[in-house]
Amino acid sequence: MRKFLATALLCTAPIIIHAQNAQPENKFDNLSITSDESIIEVRLDNSIEDEDTQTLFEFENINQSEFNFKGESLKGKYYVVRMKEFLNGELIKTETLFDERGNDYFKIDSNETSFKLLTKVDQNDIKVWIRGNRFGSKQSYFPTTQGHGRYVAKDFFGSKQVLKENSNEPFKIMSLITPNRNKDGSGSYCRVAQSEIDPEEFGKVFDIPHYYLIEIEFTE
């Protein structure tokens, strides 16, 4: 039975990579061209086999998601992971969670790559950590403004097992949101994350004052 404890991972990871400082969001001068070769498959595994670990994660407000990417266009590239913060419907900050471009150790040498994304919603902030094959990123912290118990990590898969994405453009893999409020006072997270709305428009469409999006970019 697989054990997954944060302390164990820290002890076994031979290399710890520190994500770089906050960077402004990249601007793309040219629109990318989508082709069959650029389409990649994205799969998600949220399972935790050990029941005690699952209970601990629920108690500590920890979410673990393993993302698996597959496609011929991945070979020879790096991936960059960013955290985008939105307030009152507007993007206010973009920070880099992981970026090791130029380091051949992190260049993808096949048509597949994967990593685990862990988030923990604490009393005053959200902690984010990326655990890859033989490395871990720096743990990053982001403030909450709407009460820590209301933020939940939500992916964009819904009932789908596989998503197909254009590897020539950045795309979103996770959201950390507060719920959409209905007229009767009830709230819904899934209605937001699994809608067909562009995630960057969640704040305006669903009247969510503060939330985060995590995106990935595959680049040379």
C-alpha positions as CSV (number, residue, x, y, z in Angstrom):
1,M,0.0,0.0,0.0
2,R,1.5,3.3,-1.0
3,K,2.4,5.7,1.7
4,F,2.4,9.5,1.0
5,L,3.5,11.6,3.9
6,A,5.0,15.1,3.4
7,T,7.8,14.5,5.8
8,A,8.8,11.3,4.0
9,L,8.9,13.0,0.7
10,L,11.1,15.8,2.0
11,C,13.6,13.2,3.2
12,T,13.7,11.1,0.1
13,A,13.8,13.9,-2.5
14,P,17.5,14.2,-3.6
15,I,17.1,17.5,-5.3
16,I,15.1,20.5,-4.1
17,I,14.5,23.2,-6.7
18,H,13.5,26.7,-5.6
19,A,11.0,28.4,-7.9
20,Q,12.1,31.8,-9.1
21,N,10.8,35.1,-7.9
22,A,7.6,36.6,-9.1
23,Q,7.6,37.5,-12.8
24,P,5.3,39.5,-14.9
25,E,3.0,37.6,-17.1
26,N,4.4,36.7,-20.5
27,K,3.0,38.5,-23.5
28,F,2.7,36.5,-26.7
29,D,3.3,38.5,-29.9
30,N,2.1,35.9,-32.3
31,L,-0.9,33.6,-32.1
32,S,0.1,29.9,-32.0
33,I,-1.1,27.5,-34.7
34,T,-2.9,24.4,-33.5
35,S,-2.0,21.2,-35.2
36,D,-2.4,17.5,-34.5
37,E,1.2,17.4,-33.4
38,S,0.7,20.1,-30.8
39,I,-2.3,18.5,-29.1
40,I,-1.4,16.7,-25.8
41,E,-3.5,14.5,-23.5
42,V,-3.8,15.5,-19.9
43,R,-4.9,13.0,-17.2
44,L,-5.5,13.5,-13.5
45,D,-5.1,11.1,-10.6
46,N,-6.5,12.3,-7.2
47,S,-6.5,8.9,-5.6
48,I,-4.7,8.3,-2.3
49,E,-4.5,4.6,-1.4
50,D,-3.8,5.0,2.3
51,E,-7.0,5.7,4.2
52,D,-5.1,7.3,7.1
53,T,-3.3,9.7,4.8
54,Q,-6.6,10.6,3.1
55,T,-8.1,11.4,6.5
56,L,-5.1,13.5,7.4
57,F,-5.2,15.5,4.1
58,E,-8.9,16.2,4.7
59,F,-8.3,17.4,8.2
60,E,-5.4,19.7,7.1
61,N,-7.3,21.0,4.0
62,I,-4.7,19.5,1.7
63,N,-5.4,18.6,-1.9
64,Q,-3.1,16.3,-3.9
65,S,-3.5,16.1,-7.7
66,E,-1.1,14.2,-10.0
67,F,-1.1,15.5,-13.5
68,N,0.1,13.4,-16.4
69,F,0.9,14.9,-19.8
70,K,1.4,12.9,-23.0
71,G,2.2,14.1,-26.5
72,E,5.0,14.1,-29.1
73,S,5.3,17.9,-28.9
74,L,6.5,17.6,-25.3
75,K,9.9,16.1,-26.1
76,G,12.8,18.6,-25.8
77,K,10.7,21.2,-23.9
78,Y,10.5,22.5,-20.3
79,Y,7.4,23.3,-18.3
80,V,6.7,26.5,-16.5
81,V,4.0,26.6,-13.8
82,R,2.5,29.9,-12.7
83,M,0.0,31.1,-10.1
84,K,-2.4,33.9,-11.2
85,E,-4.3,36.0,-8.7
86,F,-7.6,37.7,-9.5
87,L,-9.4,40.3,-7.4
88,N,-12.8,41.8,-8.3
89,G,-12.6,40.2,-11.7
90,E,-9.2,41.5,-12.6
91,L,-5.8,39.8,-12.8
92,I,-3.6,41.6,-10.2
93,K,-0.5,39.3,-10.0
94,T,1.2,36.5,-11.7
95,E,3.9,34.6,-9.8
96,T,6.1,31.7,-10.9
97,L,5.8,28.4,-9.0
98,F,8.3,26.5,-11.1
99,D,10.7,27.5,-14.0
100,E,13.9,25.7,-14.7
101,R,14.4,26.5,-18.3
102,G,18.0,26.2,-19.4
103,N,18.7,23.4,-17.0
104,D,19.0,20.2,-19.0
105,Y,18.1,18.1,-16.0
106,F,14.6,19.3,-16.3
107,K,14.2,19.1,-20.1
108,I,11.5,16.6,-21.0
109,D,13.3,13.7,-22.8
110,S,10.2,11.7,-23.9
111,N,6.6,12.2,-25.0
112,E,5.4,12.1,-21.3
113,T,5.9,14.0,-18.1
114,S,4.1,14.3,-14.8
115,F,4.1,15.9,-11.4
116,K,2.0,16.1,-8.2
117,L,0.5,19.4,-7.3
118,L,-0.3,19.9,-3.6
119,T,-2.2,22.8,-2.1
120,K,-3.0,23.5,1.5
121,V,-5.6,26.1,2.6
122,D,-4.5,27.4,6.0
123,Q,-5.8,30.1,8.3
124,N,-4.3,33.0,6.5
125,D,-2.8,31.7,3.3
126,I,-2.7,29.0,0.7
127,K,0.5,26.9,0.4
128,V,1.4,25.4,-3.0
129,W,4.1,22.8,-3.7
130,I,5.1,20.8,-6.8
131,R,6.5,17.3,-6.4
132,G,8.1,15.9,-9.5
133,N,10.3,12.9,-10.3
134,R,13.3,13.3,-8.0
135,F,12.7,16.9,-7.1
136,G,10.4,19.3,-5.2
137,S,9.8,23.0,-5.8
138,K,10.0,25.7,-3.3
139,Q,6.9,26.0,-1.2
140,S,5.0,29.1,-2.1
141,Y,2.4,31.0,0.0
142,F,-0.5,33.2,-1.2
143,P,-2.9,35.2,0.9
144,T,-6.6,34.6,1.4
145,T,-9.1,37.4,1.7
146,Q,-12.5,35.6,1.9
147,G,-12.1,33.3,5.0
148,H,-9.8,30.3,4.7
149,G,-12.5,27.7,5.0
150,R,-14.2,28.9,1.8
151,Y,-11.3,28.3,-0.6
152,V,-11.3,24.9,-2.4
153,A,-9.0,23.5,-5.0
154,K,-10.9,22.5,-8.1
155,D,-9.7,21.0,-11.4
156,F,-11.4,21.4,-14.8
157,F,-12.0,17.7,-15.6
158,G,-15.5,17.2,-14.3
159,S,-16.6,13.8,-15.5
160,K,-13.9,13.7,-18.2
161,Q,-11.0,11.3,-17.8
162,V,-8.8,13.0,-20.4
163,L,-8.5,16.6,-21.6
164,K,-6.8,17.6,-24.8
165,E,-4.9,20.8,-24.8
166,N,-2.8,22.8,-27.2
167,S,0.8,22.6,-26.0
168,N,1.8,25.7,-27.9
169,E,-0.2,27.9,-25.5
170,P,-0.4,28.1,-21.7
171,F,-3.5,26.4,-20.2
172,K,-5.1,26.2,-16.8
173,I,-4.8,23.0,-14.7
174,M,-6.3,24.1,-11.3
175,S,-8.3,26.7,-9.6
176,L,-8.5,27.8,-5.9
177,I,-11.8,29.4,-5.6
178,T,-14.6,30.5,-3.3
179,P,-18.1,29.3,-4.2
180,N,-20.6,30.9,-6.4
181,R,-23.5,32.0,-4.3
182,N,-27.1,31.2,-5.3
183,K,-30.1,33.4,-4.4
184,D,-31.2,31.0,-1.7
185,G,-27.8,31.4,0.1
186,S,-26.4,28.1,-1.0
187,G,-23.0,27.9,-2.8
188,S,-21.4,25.8,-5.5
189,Y,-17.8,25.2,-6.5
190,C,-18.3,22.7,-9.3
191,R,-20.7,25.0,-11.1
192,V,-17.8,27.4,-11.4
193,A,-14.9,25.1,-12.2
194,Q,-16.8,22.8,-14.5
195,S,-18.5,25.5,-16.5
196,E,-17.6,26.4,-20.1
197,I,-16.6,29.9,-19.0
198,D,-13.0,31.0,-19.5
199,P,-11.4,30.6,-16.0
200,E,-10.0,34.1,-16.2
201,E,-13.6,35.3,-16.3
202,F,-14.8,33.5,-13.2
203,G,-14.8,36.6,-11.1
204,K,-17.0,38.6,-13.4
205,V,-19.4,35.9,-14.4
206,F,-19.9,34.2,-11.0
207,D,-19.3,37.3,-8.8
208,I,-16.3,35.7,-7.0
209,P,-14.2,38.5,-5.5
210,H,-10.9,36.7,-5.0
211,Y,-9.5,33.5,-6.5
212,Y,-6.4,31.9,-8.0
213,L,-5.6,29.9,-11.2
214,I,-2.6,27.7,-11.8
215,E,-1.5,27.4,-15.4
216,I,1.2,25.5,-17.2
217,E,3.2,26.4,-20.2
218,F,5.5,24.0,-22.3
219,T,8.3,25.9,-23.9
220,E,11.8,25.5,-25.2
